[in-house]
Amino acid sequence: MPTSAEITLHLSPEDGLVAVPAGPGYDWARAVLDLAAFEETYEGIHTLPLSDPEMARRAIDNLHIVAFRFGARVGTTDRPFIGDTARRIAQGLPGTWELAVGHLQLPHSDARQSLDRAWSVPGGPLPVATRSHLRDMPAAAFFSDHAGRELVVVARPWDDTVLVGAIAPHSEFPSLDVRQPASISAKTIPAARAQVTGRLLPSYDRALVEGHRRMLDTVLNGIREARASEGWPDLLPLAAGASQHVPYLLQHLRGSGTRPLSGQSAAALDRAEEVFGAGIPADVRRTARVLEAWLEHGTRIADMIDTLDPHLADTPPPAKTAPALPPGLPGQAAGSHPQR
């Protein structure tokens, strides 16, 4: 029986008992949780509601019995579940946010893929911690809104400091020459919420506008090349590129992030949305007209962003923060919580 399977239990006010499997024998730990009637609520993470005490007691008893048979270790921790931390931060932010939690120690987890798109000033606290200590972070929480923003929350393993950073909407964004968002670190939930509101979200919004605006230029250049080609160009990649960036910029121009729009400008945005939303024509003879319309309205969107958007004003980038280095090996700092 494997001895490398580990299960760490968190007590969550929202989810009840949260079980995080870990170790090289992760699959065995997951099997133990399934047999004990824990439900995989999140990616790789199981929960047990505590609303029915008798049912919960039986499940916990079964967990220890099955874990013993499989040779898996079960431990508890007083560290907060990262999903609860993210919820408490999101509850104080404007708008509505949706939560997802993922296991960072799975080889091909969605959480790891999302974290690969973390977008931060290089010396910020999030990239400094994840670059060297990702193996000590069991899980990450992600919350997103309807404005195209997604944030990641993790706990720094050596002192449980809360780290929050931005997630790029597309893999190309972190390599763009734009002012990157400023990830934050905080000891308390209120402090994290204040920094997210005051620093992270404003820098993230600015970076999103800059990134989508630069990628729109790439799309427009592709349209110009297609228009100048002698054969029939393939409109599919151009339409796909426009669909990734035009809706965000239209939404932004209509929102509170820009100056109030005149009736003429609002009508221009409505027409641009109609043009780009029409899709690819079935009749190839209409290709030239479609390219002309895309170029005309795409250029107009770009000009409106450049003219109206205060996010593109010539303001200095956020100050770089010195990287926070651990006082010793993760988990061995003075006063640290018991090891998982």
Backbone torsions as a table, in degrees:
resi	resn	phi	psi	omega
1	MET	NA	143.6	-176.8
2	PRO	-73.1	145.3	174.1
3	THR	-112.1	5.5	-177.7
4	SER	-98.4	6.1	177.6
5	ALA	-91.2	129.3	-177.2
6	GLU	-129.3	145.4	176.3
7	ILE	-132.3	123.4	177.7
8	THR	-109.4	130.2	-177.0
9	LEU	-104.6	128.8	173.2
10	HIS	-111.8	145.4	172.3
11	LEU	-97.1	119.5	-175.2
12	SER	-117.2	130.1	177.1
13	PRO	-66.1	-21.2	-178.3
14	GLU	-95.8	-43.8	-172.2
15	ASP	-103.4	-6.8	-176.5
16	GLY	86.6	-123.5	178.2
17	LEU	-97.3	122.5	-178.4
18	VAL	-108.3	126.9	-177.8
19	ALA	-112.7	122.8	179.9
20	VAL	-111.1	106.7	177.4
21	PRO	-74.1	148.8	-178.3
22	ALA	-155.0	-179.5	177.8
23	GLY	87.8	165.9	177.9
24	PRO	-58.4	-26.5	177.7
25	GLY	-92.3	37.1	-176.7
26	TYR	-53.4	-43.0	-177.6
27	ASP	-61.8	-36.0	177.2
28	TRP	-67.2	-41.3	178.9
29	ALA	-62.4	-39.1	178.4
30	ARG	-65.1	-40.5	178.0
31	ALA	-63.4	-39.0	177.9
32	VAL	-60.2	-45.3	-178.8
33	LEU	-66.0	-38.5	177.6
34	ASP	-63.2	-44.6	-179.2
35	LEU	-66.9	-26.7	-179.8
36	ALA	-88.0	6.9	175.8
37	ALA	72.9	23.7	168.0
38	PHE	-80.3	147.0	-178.1
39	GLU	-104.2	135.9	177.3
40	GLU	-79.5	89.3	-176.9
41	THR	-78.9	-37.9	179.6
42	TYR	-116.7	172.2	-179.1
43	GLU	-61.8	108.4	178.2
44	GLY	73.9	1.9	-175.1
45	ILE	-121.8	131.5	-175.3
46	HIS	-107.3	153.6	177.7
47	THR	-134.0	157.4	176.1
48	LEU	-134.5	112.5	177.5
49	PRO	-62.7	146.0	-180.0
50	LEU	-109.2	13.6	-178.5
51	SER	-67.9	-28.8	176.0
52	ASP	-109.9	96.8	-173.7
53	PRO	-57.6	-40.5	-177.4
54	GLU	-66.2	-44.6	178.2
55	MET	-63.7	-40.8	179.5
56	ALA	-64.1	-40.9	179.6
57	ARG	-61.6	-44.1	179.3
58	ARG	-62.6	-41.6	-179.4
59	ALA	-64.5	-39.2	180.0
60	ILE	-68.3	-41.4	176.4
61	ASP	-60.7	-45.1	178.8
62	ASN	-62.3	-37.4	179.4
63	LEU	-57.9	-47.4	-177.7
64	HIS	-69.6	-35.8	178.7
65	ILE	-65.7	-49.6	-177.9
66	VAL	-67.1	-39.4	179.3
67	ALA	-61.1	-40.0	178.3
68	PHE	-62.5	-42.5	-179.3
69	ARG	-65.9	-35.1	-178.3
70	PHE	-88.3	-5.9	-178.5
71	GLY	74.6	24.2	179.6
72	ALA	-94.1	143.8	178.4
73	ARG	-91.9	136.3	177.0
74	VAL	-118.8	126.7	178.7
75	GLY	-135.6	164.2	177.6
76	THR	-116.4	159.0	178.1
77	THR	-141.1	149.2	174.7
78	ASP	-94.3	4.5	175.2
79	ARG	-69.2	139.6	179.4
80	PRO	-67.4	145.9	174.2
81	PHE	-66.7	134.9	-172.9
82	ILE	-63.2	-27.7	176.4
83	GLY	-64.4	-38.4	177.6
84	ASP	-67.0	-38.9	177.4
85	THR	-60.6	-46.3	-179.8
86	ALA	-64.1	-40.9	179.0
87	ARG	-58.9	-45.1	-176.9
88	ARG	-67.1	-33.3	175.4
89	ILE	-68.6	-47.1	-176.0
90	ALA	-65.0	-31.7	-178.2
91	GLN	-62.5	-23.2	179.9
92	GLY	-99.1	5.4	-179.6
93	LEU	-97.1	151.4	177.4
94	PRO	-66.8	146.8	178.0
95	GLY	89.3	-174.6	-179.1
96	THR	-112.0	130.9	-176.2
97	TRP	-122.0	141.1	178.0
98	GLU	-107.2	137.5	-174.0
99	LEU	-103.6	141.0	169.3
100	ALA	-139.1	145.5	179.0
101	VAL	-126.1	141.6	-179.7
102	GLY	-139.0	155.1	-179.2
103	HIS	-86.5	122.5	-177.1
104	LEU	-84.6	-11.7	-176.4
105	GLN	-96.5	2.4	173.2
106	LEU	-80.0	138.4	-175.7
107	PRO	-59.2	-36.8	-174.8
108	HIS	-125.4	40.1	-175.4
109	SER	-75.8	151.7	174.1
110	ASP	-61.5	-35.1	-179.6
111	ALA	-62.3	-41.9	178.4
112	ARG	-65.3	-41.2	179.4
113	GLN	-63.5	-39.5	177.3
114	SER	-67.0	-41.9	-179.6
115	LEU	-65.2	-26.7	175.7
116	ASP	-62.5	-21.6	178.6
117	ARG	-97.7	15.2	176.6
118	ALA	-59.2	137.6	-169.5
119	TRP	-126.7	107.5	-173.4
120	SER	-152.7	154.0	167.8
121	VAL	-50.6	130.5	-171.6
122	PRO	-51.2	-37.8	-178.4
123	GLY	-89.5	11.8	-178.0
124	GLY	-71.8	165.1	-174.6
125	PRO	-65.3	-32.5	-179.0
126	LEU	-67.0	-54.4	-179.8
127	PRO	-64.9	-31.4	178.3
128	VAL	-63.1	-43.8	-177.8
129	ALA	-73.0	-44.1	-175.5
130	THR	-74.1	-25.5	-178.6
131	ARG	-64.8	-38.4	-174.7
132	SER	-110.3	-16.8	-171.2
133	HIS	-129.7	21.9	179.9
134	LEU	-60.9	-33.8	-178.5
135	ARG	-64.3	-17.7	179.8
136	ASP	-98.2	5.5	179.0
137	MET	-107.0	109.1	-175.2
138	PRO	-71.7	-34.5	-172.8
139	ALA	-149.6	162.2	176.1
140	ALA	-136.5	149.4	176.0
141	ALA	-111.9	141.9	179.4
142	PHE	-126.8	132.9	172.7
143	PHE	-132.8	140.4	-172.8
144	SER	-131.8	154.7	176.1
145	ASP	-118.0	-172.9	-177.2
146	HIS	-91.8	9.5	179.1
147	ALA	-101.3	12.3	178.4
148	GLY	85.7	14.6	-179.0
149	ARG	-104.9	141.6	175.0
150	GLU	-138.8	129.7	-179.4
151	LEU	-115.1	150.3	176.7
152	VAL	-116.9	141.1	178.4
153	VAL	-125.7	127.2	173.6
154	VAL	-135.4	165.7	175.1
155	ALA	-107.3	130.6	177.6
156	ARG	-67.3	124.2	-165.7
157	PRO	-66.5	-27.1	-174.8
158	TRP	-88.0	-14.1	178.6
159	ASP	-145.2	7.3	178.0
160	ASP	63.7	16.6	174.1
161	THR	-61.7	138.6	-180.0
162	VAL	-80.3	128.1	176.5
163	LEU	-115.5	133.1	178.9
164	VAL	-130.9	133.4	179.4
165	GLY	-141.6	171.4	-179.7
166	ALA	-93.3	150.2	174.8
167	ILE	-110.5	129.0	178.7
168	ALA	-71.1	139.8	-178.0
169	PRO	-69.5	-23.2	179.3
170	HIS	-140.1	154.0	-174.9
171	SER	-65.0	-21.5	-178.9
172	GLU	-74.8	-23.0	-170.3
173	PHE	-61.8	-43.3	-178.2
174	PRO	-60.2	-22.8	-179.7
175	SER	-91.4	-3.2	179.3
176	LEU	-73.1	150.8	178.6
177	ASP	-84.9	73.2	177.6
178	VAL	-129.6	164.6	176.9
179	ARG	-72.8	114.5	-171.4
180	GLN	-79.1	155.1	178.1
181	PRO	-62.8	159.6	-179.1
182	ALA	-105.2	105.0	175.7
183	SER	-65.8	157.5	-174.2
184	ILE	-128.5	159.9	173.5
185	SER	-133.0	144.0	-178.3
186	ALA	-153.8	149.8	179.7
187	LYS	-84.0	-25.1	-176.4
188	THR	-128.1	161.5	177.8
189	ILE	-63.5	-47.8	178.5
190	PRO	-58.9	-38.6	178.9
191	ALA	-67.0	-39.6	177.9
192	ALA	-63.5	-44.8	-179.2
193	ARG	-61.7	-41.5	-180.0
194	ALA	-64.4	-40.3	179.8
195	GLN	-71.5	-36.1	177.1
196	VAL	-62.2	-45.1	-178.8
197	THR	-69.2	-43.2	-173.4
198	GLY	-84.6	-27.9	-174.8
199	ARG	-121.8	-53.0	-170.9
200	LEU	-67.3	-52.0	-176.7
201	LEU	-63.4	-43.8	176.9
202	PRO	-60.1	-41.9	-180.0
203	SER	-70.9	-33.2	177.8
204	TYR	-66.9	-46.1	179.3
205	ASP	-59.7	-42.5	179.5
206	ARG	-63.5	-43.6	-179.7
207	ALA	-65.0	-37.7	178.4
208	LEU	-63.0	-44.0	178.9
209	VAL	-62.9	-47.0	179.7
210	GLU	-60.9	-44.0	-177.7
211	GLY	-64.8	-49.1	179.1
212	HIS	-63.6	-36.1	179.0
213	ARG	-65.1	-42.5	178.9
214	ARG	-67.5	-39.6	178.7
215	MET	-68.6	-29.6	174.2
216	LEU	-62.8	-37.7	176.2
217	ASP	-59.9	-39.5	177.9
218	THR	-62.1	-43.0	178.4
219	VAL	-63.5	-44.5	-178.7
220	LEU	-64.1	-37.8	176.7
221	ASN	-64.1	-38.6	176.4
222	GLY	-63.8	-37.5	177.7
223	ILE	-65.3	-41.7	178.8
224	ARG	-62.8	-42.5	178.9
225	GLU	-64.9	-40.0	178.8
226	ALA	-65.3	-38.7	-179.4
227	ARG	-66.5	-31.8	-177.4
228	ALA	-86.8	-8.4	-177.7
229	SER	-73.1	155.1	-177.7
230	GLU	-84.4	-28.6	-179.6
231	GLY	-92.4	-169.5	177.7
232	TRP	-87.2	112.7	-177.4
233	PRO	-73.4	157.2	176.3
234	ASP	-84.4	114.2	-176.7
235	LEU	-82.8	-15.5	-173.7
236	LEU	-59.7	-50.6	180.0
237	PRO	-64.8	-31.7	178.1
238	LEU	-68.2	-42.4	178.1
239	ALA	-64.9	-39.4	179.2
240	ALA	-64.1	-41.9	178.7
241	GLY	-64.1	-42.9	179.3
242	ALA	-63.4	-38.1	-177.6
243	SER	-68.1	-20.8	179.2
244	GLN	-81.3	-24.8	-170.8
245	HIS	-121.9	-34.7	-177.5
246	VAL	-63.2	-46.7	-179.0
247	PRO	-57.7	-39.9	179.2
248	TYR	-62.6	-45.9	-177.7
249	LEU	-66.5	-37.6	175.8
250	LEU	-63.1	-45.1	178.8
251	GLN	-60.6	-42.5	-178.4
252	HIS	-65.9	-43.8	-179.9
253	LEU	-64.1	-29.6	179.0
254	ARG	-84.3	-14.2	-174.6
255	GLY	-88.1	-166.1	-175.1
256	SER	-82.9	-1.8	-176.6
257	GLY	-80.8	-6.5	-179.5
258	THR	-124.8	173.8	176.3
259	ARG	-66.3	157.6	178.0
260	PRO	-57.7	137.9	-177.9
261	LEU	-85.2	142.9	171.1
262	SER	-74.4	165.6	177.1
263	GLY	-59.5	-36.5	179.9
264	GLN	-67.4	-42.1	179.8
265	SER	-66.8	-40.9	178.4
266	ALA	-62.1	-40.3	178.5
267	ALA	-65.6	-36.4	178.8
268	ALA	-64.2	-39.2	178.1
269	LEU	-67.4	-39.3	177.6
270	ASP	-61.3	-41.7	-179.9
271	ARG	-68.5	-38.6	178.3
272	ALA	-64.2	-41.7	178.1
273	GLU	-61.8	-39.5	178.4
274	GLU	-65.3	-42.7	-177.5
275	VAL	-65.4	-49.0	-177.3
276	PHE	-75.3	-20.6	179.0
277	GLY	-86.1	-6.2	-176.2
278	ALA	-74.5	-18.7	179.2
279	GLY	81.0	-169.2	-176.3
280	ILE	-90.1	130.5	-178.8
281	PRO	-70.2	144.4	176.8
282	ALA	-73.6	-27.4	-179.4
283	ASP	-88.7	111.6	-176.9
284	VAL	-64.2	-19.0	179.9
285	ARG	-69.3	-15.2	178.0
286	ARG	-89.8	0.1	-175.4
287	THR	-56.5	-46.6	-177.6
288	ALA	-60.2	-42.5	-179.5
289	ARG	-67.0	-37.7	178.3
290	VAL	-64.4	-44.0	178.5
291	LEU	-60.8	-42.1	179.3
292	GLU	-62.7	-42.6	-179.2
293	ALA	-66.7	-42.6	178.3
294	TRP	-61.0	-44.1	-178.1
295	LEU	-65.7	-43.0	-179.5
296	GLU	-61.8	-50.6	-174.7
297	HIS	-78.2	-31.4	174.8
298	GLY	-65.6	-40.9	177.4
299	THR	-64.5	-37.5	178.7
300	ARG	-64.9	-41.2	177.1
301	ILE	-61.4	-44.7	179.9
302	ALA	-60.3	-43.8	-180.0
303	ASP	-64.2	-39.4	179.9
304	MET	-66.9	-39.4	176.3
305	ILE	-60.8	-47.3	-177.9
306	ASP	-63.5	-32.5	-175.9
307	THR	-86.4	-41.3	-169.1
308	LEU	-99.4	-19.8	-167.2
309	ASP	-88.0	115.8	178.4
310	PRO	-69.4	-17.5	179.4
311	HIS	-66.6	-21.8	-178.8
312	LEU	-95.6	8.9	176.6
313	ALA	-63.9	158.4	-175.4
314	ASP	-81.7	75.8	177.5
315	THR	-106.7	150.0	-178.5
316	PRO	-68.0	150.4	177.1
317	PRO	-67.7	160.7	179.3
318	PRO	-62.5	146.4	-179.6
319	ALA	-64.5	139.7	178.3
320	LYS	-76.0	140.2	178.6
321	THR	-100.8	147.0	178.3
322	ALA	-67.9	137.9	-179.5
323	PRO	-62.4	138.7	178.1
324	ALA	-88.7	114.4	-176.4
325	LEU	-100.3	146.5	-178.9
326	PRO	-69.6	148.5	177.1
327	PRO	-71.0	-15.8	180.0
328	GLY	-170.1	-157.9	176.9
329	LEU	-65.8	145.2	179.1
330	PRO	-54.1	133.2	178.3
331	GLY	86.0	-5.2	-178.3
332	GLN	-111.1	8.4	177.6
333	ALA	-70.0	154.6	179.3
334	ALA	-61.9	134.9	178.3
335	GLY	76.1	13.5	-178.9
336	SER	-72.4	160.2	178.0
337	HIS	-70.9	160.9	175.5
338	PRO	-57.7	146.5	-178.7
339	GLN	-68.6	146.2	176.4
340	ARG	-73.8	NA	NA
